[in-house]
Amino acid sequence: MVEYNYKSRRKFLRDVAGTTAFMALYSFPKELLANTSEYVKITVLHTNDWHSRIEPFPDDGGKFAGMGGAVYRARIIQEIRKTEKNVLLLDDGDVFQGTPYFNFFGGELEYKLMSKMGYDASTLGNHDFDAGLEGLLKQLPNANFPILNANYNFDDTILKNKFKPYQVFVKDGVRIGVFGIGIKLDGLVPAKMCGDTRYNEPIKVANKISKELRDEEHCELVICLSHLGYKYKDNTISDEVLAQNTEGIDFIIGGHTHTFMDAPASMKNSVGDEVLIFQVGWAGINLGRVDFFLEKKSKKKWSKHHTVMIRKKTSENK
């Protein structure tokens, strides 16, 4: 998979319905531009760790003043869907906790807003257990999208059979497998909040699921929603470690460490194939975007990427 990162002076989604989006645009790869009927374009939009940030940060001169906000993100997503045929909107967990909205509504508003925005799937972060298993169960009916996790075993809890390990989406004939991997809960989530949830080692599970998606589900694109964290100084399993020790995954959407990345990292997996890793900070400040181009005959893949800064119009901040 060859990554293209062309930049130009043009901006995408300028002043969209009260929103200013800052994105880098670049030309299509030349070999694709000449034969647009020979490939399928899949646009993957993603968020992580938005932590109940329903409204933008206040205009108080702080670091993130005026940034974020569910309404502004929704407008940008809506506009992208008007111009792109095959869009997947994914979230990497830690939807809950961080503002009084969660304290008061317990996650109801977050899942309802995501449903309104048309999220296709999400996964579980450690803070999504902050209202306990009962609180999470109570909010699941408000999510009209699957919440995916492959390495938590809920068989001995009230959440048994409430989550799927993966979901297959079909866009313009392309089969896309999306699965979720969660961080070890010990030390992050009090035992009373996660009960008898059992954690399974992520690398073994990810290899099993990616093989199933490739061999049995015949997916041409495999995406992992990983709430492990981008990287650590010790041997803690991270997105980087996951990428290097698995095969069959094209794209790891990361979370947990609130890492702001201007572009995806590119790593080699256990058999030497490229894996992209992308994480876009926290609090809904950015919307990540990766466009995959799959050549219909050869199944060869290309990708290009950019991030969208979510903020109000400048005039509104004056």
C-alpha positions in Angstrom: 0.0 0.0 0.0 1.6 3.3 -1.1 0.8 6.4 0.8 0.4 9.7 -1.1 0.6 12.9 0.8 0.4 15.6 -1.8 -0.4 19.1 -0.5 -1.8 22.2 -2.2 -3.0 25.7 -1.3 -6.6 24.8 -1.7 -8.8 24.2 1.3 -11.6 21.8 1.7 -15.0 22.6 3.3 -14.4 26.3 3.7 -17.0 27.9 6.0 -19.4 24.9 5.8 -22.7 26.0 7.5 -21.0 27.9 10.3 -17.9 25.8 10.4 -14.3 26.3 9.1 -12.4 23.2 8.3 -8.7 23.2 7.7 -7.6 20.3 5.6 -4.6 19.6 3.3 -5.6 18.7 -0.2 -3.5 17.0 -2.8 -3.7 15.6 -6.3 -4.8 12.0 -7.0 -2.0 9.6 -7.9 -1.4 10.0 -11.6 -2.0 6.3 -12.3 -5.4 6.6 -10.7 -6.4 10.0 -12.2 -6.3 8.7 -15.7 -8.5 5.7 -15.0 -11.1 6.7 -12.4 -13.4 3.8 -13.4 -10.7 1.3 -12.6 -10.7 1.8 -8.8 -13.0 2.2 -5.8 -12.5 5.1 -3.4 -13.3 4.4 0.3 -13.3 7.4 2.6 -12.7 6.6 6.3 -13.5 9.3 8.8 -12.6 8.7 12.4 -12.7 10.2 15.9 -11.3 9.1 19.2 -11.5 10.0 22.9 -14.1 12.8 22.5 -14.9 12.5 26.2 -18.4 14.0 26.3 -17.3 17.2 24.7 -20.7 18.1 23.3 -20.0 21.8 22.9 -16.9 23.6 21.7 -14.3 24.6 24.2 -15.1 28.1 25.5 -13.7 31.1 23.8 -11.6 32.0 26.8 -8.2 32.3 25.2 -7.2 28.8 26.2 -5.2 26.4 24.1 -8.3 24.8 22.5 -10.6 27.9 22.6 -13.5 27.6 20.2 -12.5 24.1 19.0 -14.5 20.9 18.9 -18.3 20.7 19.2 -20.7 17.9 18.0 -22.8 20.3 15.9 -19.8 21.6 13.9 -18.4 18.0 13.4 -21.8 16.9 12.2 -21.9 19.6 9.6 -18.5 18.7 8.3 -19.4 15.0 8.1 -22.6 15.8 6.3 -20.8 17.9 3.7 -18.2 15.2 3.1 -21.0 12.7 2.5 -22.4 15.0 -0.2 -19.2 14.8 -2.2 -18.0 11.2 -1.4 -19.8 8.1 -2.4 -18.3 5.5 0.0 -17.9 6.9 3.5 -17.3 5.0 6.7 -17.5 7.0 10.0 -15.8 5.2 12.9 -15.0 6.0 16.5 -12.3 4.6 18.8 -13.9 4.7 22.2 -13.8 6.8 25.4 -17.0 8.5 24.2 -18.0 8.9 27.9 -16.6 11.1 30.7 -15.1 14.5 30.8 -17.9 17.1 31.0 -21.1 17.6 33.1 -23.1 16.2 30.2 -21.9 12.7 31.1 -22.4 13.3 34.8 -26.0 14.3 34.3 -27.1 12.1 31.3 -24.8 9.1 31.8 -23.8 8.8 28.2 -27.3 9.0 26.7 -26.6 12.3 24.8 -23.2 11.0 23.4 -24.7 7.9 21.8 -27.7 9.8 20.5 -25.6 12.4 18.9 -23.3 9.7 17.3 -26.5 8.0 16.0 -27.7 11.3 14.5 -24.3 11.8 12.8 -24.5 8.3 11.3 -21.5 6.6 12.9 -21.0 3.2 11.3 -19.2 1.6 14.3 -17.4 2.4 17.5 -15.4 0.4 20.1 -15.0 0.5 23.9 -12.6 2.7 25.8 -11.8 2.3 29.4 -13.9 5.4 30.3 -16.9 3.9 28.7 -17.1 1.8 31.9 -17.3 4.8 34.1 -21.0 4.3 34.9 -20.4 0.6 35.4 -21.7 -2.3 33.4 -25.3 -1.3 34.4 -24.8 2.2 33.1 -23.3 1.0 29.8 -26.1 -1.4 29.3 -28.6 1.3 29.9 -27.2 3.4 27.2 -26.7 0.8 24.5 -30.2 1.3 23.0 -29.3 4.9 22.2 -26.6 3.7 19.8 -28.0 2.6 16.5 -24.5 1.5 15.4 -22.5 -1.6 16.5 -20.0 -1.2 19.3 -17.2 -3.7 18.5 -14.8 -5.5 20.7 -13.0 -8.8 20.1 -10.8 -9.2 23.2 -13.2 -8.5 26.2 -15.2 -11.5 27.3 -18.5 -10.5 28.9 -20.0 -14.0 29.2 -20.2 -13.8 33.0 -21.7 -10.3 33.0 -25.0 -8.5 32.1 -23.3 -7.5 28.9 -23.1 -11.0 27.5 -23.9 -11.0 23.7 -24.2 -7.2 23.6 -21.1 -6.6 21.5 -19.8 -8.1 18.3 -16.1 -8.7 17.6 -16.3 -7.3 14.1 -18.6 -5.9 11.4 -18.3 -6.3 7.6 -19.3 -3.3 5.5 -19.8 -3.4 1.7 -19.1 -0.2 -0.2 -19.3 -0.3 -4.0 -18.5 -4.0 -4.0 -15.6 -3.7 -1.6 -15.8 -5.7 1.6 -14.4 -3.9 4.6 -13.8 -5.6 7.9 -13.8 -3.5 11.1 -13.0 -5.0 14.5 -12.3 -3.6 18.0 -9.5 -4.2 20.5 -9.5 -2.8 24.0 -6.9 -2.0 26.6 -6.3 -4.0 29.8 -8.8 -2.7 32.3 -6.8 -3.6 35.5 -5.5 -0.4 37.0 -7.7 1.8 34.8 -11.2 0.7 35.7 -12.3 -0.1 39.2 -13.3 -3.8 39.6 -16.8 -2.8 40.6 -17.2 -1.0 37.3 -16.2 -3.8 35.0 -17.3 -6.7 37.1 -16.3 -10.1 35.7 -15.2 -8.8 32.3 -12.3 -10.9 31.2 -9.4 -9.4 29.1 -7.8 -11.4 26.4 -4.3 -10.7 25.0 -4.8 -8.3 22.0 -2.1 -9.6 19.5 -3.4 -13.2 19.5 -7.0 -12.0 19.2 -6.2 -9.5 16.4 -4.4 -12.1 14.3 -7.3 -14.5 14.7 -9.9 -11.9 13.7 -7.9 -10.4 10.8 -7.4 -13.9 9.4 -11.1 -14.6 9.7 -11.9 -11.3 8.0 -9.5 -12.1 5.1 -10.0 -15.8 4.6 -13.7 -16.3 5.6 -15.3 -12.9 5.1 -13.2 -12.1 2.0 -12.5 -8.6 3.1 -10.2 -6.5 0.9 -9.7 -3.8 3.5 -9.3 -4.5 7.3 -9.5 -1.8 9.9 -8.8 -2.2 13.6 -10.3 0.2 16.2 -7.6 0.0 18.8 -8.0 1.6 22.2 -4.6 0.5 23.3 -2.6 3.8 23.0 -0.2 4.8 20.3 3.1 3.9 22.0 4.8 3.6 25.3 8.4 3.7 26.7 8.0 0.2 28.1 6.7 -3.1 26.6 3.1 -2.3 27.2 1.1 -3.4 24.1 0.4 -0.3 22.0 -0.8 0.4 18.4 2.9 0.2 17.3 3.4 -3.2 18.9 0.1 -4.4 17.6 1.0 -3.4 14.0 4.5 -5.0 14.2 3.2 -8.3 15.5 0.1 -8.9 13.4 -0.7 -9.4 9.8 -3.7 -8.7 7.6 -4.6 -5.3 9.1 -4.4 -2.3 6.7 -5.3 0.5 9.1 -5.2 0.9 12.9 -7.4 3.8 14.2 -5.9 4.5 17.6 -7.1 6.1 20.9 -6.5 6.3 24.6 -3.2 8.3 24.6 -4.8 11.4 23.1 -2.0 11.6 20.5 -2.3 14.5 18.0 -1.0 13.2 14.7 -0.8 15.3 11.5 -0.5 12.2 9.4 -0.7 8.5 9.9 2.4 6.6 10.9 3.5 3.8 8.5 4.9 0.6 9.9 5.7 -2.9 8.7 3.7 -5.8 10.1 5.0 -9.3 10.9 5.2 -10.3 7.2 6.5 -7.0 5.9 3.3 -5.4 4.7 2.5 -1.8 5.5 0.1 -0.8 8.2 -1.2 2.8 8.8 -1.7 4.0 12.4 -3.7 7.2 12.9 -5.0 9.0 16.0 -6.3 12.6 16.1 -6.0 13.8 19.7 -9.1 14.1 21.8 -12.3 16.0 22.7 -13.5 16.0 19.1 -11.0 18.7 18.1 -10.0 16.9 15.0 -11.7 14.6 12.5 -9.3 12.1 10.9 -9.7 11.2 7.2 -8.0 8.5 5.1 -9.0 7.9 1.5 -8.2 4.4 0.3 -8.1 3.6 -3.4 -8.5 0.0 -4.4 -7.8 -0.9 -8.0 -10.5 -3.2 -9.2 -8.4 -5.7 -11.1 -5.2 -6.0 -9.2 -6.7 -5.1 -5.7 -3.6 -2.9 -5.2 -4.2 -0.2 -2.6 -3.2 3.5 -2.3 -4.1 5.9 0.4 -4.0 9.6 1.1 -4.8 11.4 4.3 -5.5 14.6 6.2 -7.1 15.9 9.4 -9.9 18.3 9.8 -9.8 20.9 12.6 -13.3 21.4 14.1 -13.9 25.0 15.0 -16.4 27.8 14.7 -16.2 30.4 12.1 -13.6 33.1 12.9 -16.3 35.8 12.8 -18.2 34.0 15.6 -15.1 34.1 17.8 -14.8 37.9 17.6 
